[in-house]
Amino acid sequence: MQRLKDTFSIMLSDKKVINLDIPDDYVFMDEELIDILKARVSDYLDV
């Protein structure tokens, strides 16, 4: 979170940042990761 603030502080100043708490252990387009993302993001987006 601190790295986001350090890098994008101006752009994030009036935004809500949500941590989905997903470990960075997946390869690009991993089906399991996609399923986890869909489940976690659906709580915050109207999809």
PAKE-113828 format. One line per 5 residues: number of its first residue (from 1); their letters; for each residue x, y, z negated of N, C-alpha, C. Coordinates in nm, 3 decimals. Example, Ala and Ser with C-alpha at 12.3 -4.5 7.8 and 13.67 -1.06 7.14 Angstrom:
2
1	as	1.319 -0.569 -0.780 1.230 -0.450 -0.780 1.320 -0.330 -0.780 ~ 1.285 -0.225 -0.708 1.367 -0.106 -0.714 1.290 0.003 -0.787
***
This chain:
47
1	mqrlk	0.082 -0.119 0.000 0.000 0.000 0.000 0.086 0.125 0.000 ~ 0.194 0.122 -0.075 0.280 0.239 -0.081 0.343 0.269 0.055 ~ 0.378 0.164 0.128 0.438 0.186 0.261 0.337 0.252 0.355 ~ 0.211 0.214 0.344 0.107 0.281 0.424 0.099 0.429 0.388 ~ 0.098 0.457 0.260 0.091 0.596 0.215 0.213 0.675 0.260
6	dtfsi	0.330 0.615 0.250 0.452 0.683 0.291 0.453 0.713 0.441 ~ 0.404 0.620 0.519 0.409 0.634 0.664 0.293 0.713 0.721 ~ 0.173 0.697 0.663 0.053 0.755 0.723 -0.025 0.845 0.628 ~ 0.041 0.908 0.536 -0.028 0.983 0.431 -0.127 1.086 0.486 ~ -0.091 1.158 0.589 -0.181 1.261 0.643 -0.306 1.196 0.703
11	mlsdk	-0.288 1.089 0.779 -0.402 1.023 0.844 -0.492 0.950 0.744 ~ -0.437 0.909 0.630 -0.514 0.833 0.532 -0.570 0.919 0.419 ~ -0.543 1.047 0.420 -0.578 1.132 0.306 -0.727 1.130 0.273 ~ -0.813 1.118 0.371 -0.957 1.117 0.345 -1.022 0.983 0.382 ~ -0.941 0.877 0.386 -0.989 0.745 0.426 -0.985 0.648 0.309
16	kvinl	-1.072 0.549 0.316 -1.070 0.441 0.219 -0.990 0.325 0.278 ~ -0.892 0.277 0.204 -0.810 0.164 0.248 -0.853 0.043 0.167 ~ -0.881 -0.065 0.238 -0.927 -0.188 0.174 -0.823 -0.297 0.195 ~ -0.780 -0.357 0.086 -0.685 -0.468 0.090 -0.765 -0.598 0.101 ~ -0.746 -0.670 0.209 -0.818 -0.795 0.229 -0.751 -0.913 0.158
21	dipdd	-0.633 -0.889 0.100 -0.562 -0.991 0.022 -0.543 -1.121 0.100 ~ -0.486 -1.106 0.220 -0.456 -1.221 0.304 -0.305 -1.230 0.317 ~ -0.246 -1.343 0.279 -0.100 -1.355 0.288 -0.052 -1.347 0.434 ~ 0.068 -1.300 0.453 0.126 -1.287 0.586 0.198 -1.417 0.623 ~ 0.121 -1.525 0.628 0.176 -1.658 0.654 0.124 -1.721 0.783
26	yvfmd	0.060 -1.642 0.867 -0.007 -1.696 0.984 0.062 -1.650 1.111 ~ 0.052 -1.731 1.215 0.105 -1.692 1.346 -0.005 -1.619 1.421 ~ 0.032 -1.548 1.525 -0.060 -1.470 1.607 -0.175 -1.558 1.656 ~ -0.296 -1.509 1.636 -0.420 -1.574 1.682 -0.445 -1.710 1.618 ~ -0.392 -1.734 1.500 -0.417 -1.857 1.426 -0.567 -1.866 1.397
31	eelid	-0.628 -1.976 1.431 -0.773 -1.993 1.413 -0.816 -1.977 1.267 ~ -0.736 -2.029 1.177 -0.769 -2.016 1.034 -0.767 -1.869 0.992 ~ -0.668 -1.795 1.039 -0.660 -1.652 1.009 -0.780 -1.577 1.065 ~ -0.818 -1.608 1.185 -0.935 -1.543 1.247 -1.060 -1.568 1.163 ~ -1.079 -1.690 1.116 -1.194 -1.722 1.032 -1.190 -1.644 0.900
36	ilkar	-1.072 -1.635 0.840 -1.058 -1.560 0.715 -1.089 -1.413 0.738 ~ -1.034 -1.356 0.846 -1.059 -1.215 0.877 -1.208 -1.188 0.898 ~ -1.273 -1.272 0.974 -1.417 -1.254 0.997 -1.495 -1.255 0.866 ~ -1.461 -1.348 0.779 -1.532 -1.358 0.651 -1.506 -1.237 0.562 ~ -1.383 -1.193 0.553 -1.349 -1.083 0.463 -1.392 -0.947 0.517
41	vsdyl	-1.381 -0.927 0.647 -1.415 -0.798 0.706 -1.566 -0.778 0.712 ~ -1.642 -0.884 0.723 -1.787 -0.871 0.736 -1.850 -0.802 0.615 ~ -1.785 -0.809 0.500 -1.837 -0.739 0.381 -1.829 -0.586 0.397 ~ -1.743 -0.539 0.485 -1.718 -0.395 0.497 -1.767 -0.335 0.629 ~ -1.796 -0.419 0.729 -1.838 -0.370 0.860 -1.974 -0.426 0.896
46	dv	-2.046 -0.352 0.975 -2.173 -0.401 1.030 -2.143 -0.468 1.164 ~ -2.116 -0.598 1.158 -2.086 -0.672 1.281 -2.183 -0.785 1.300
***
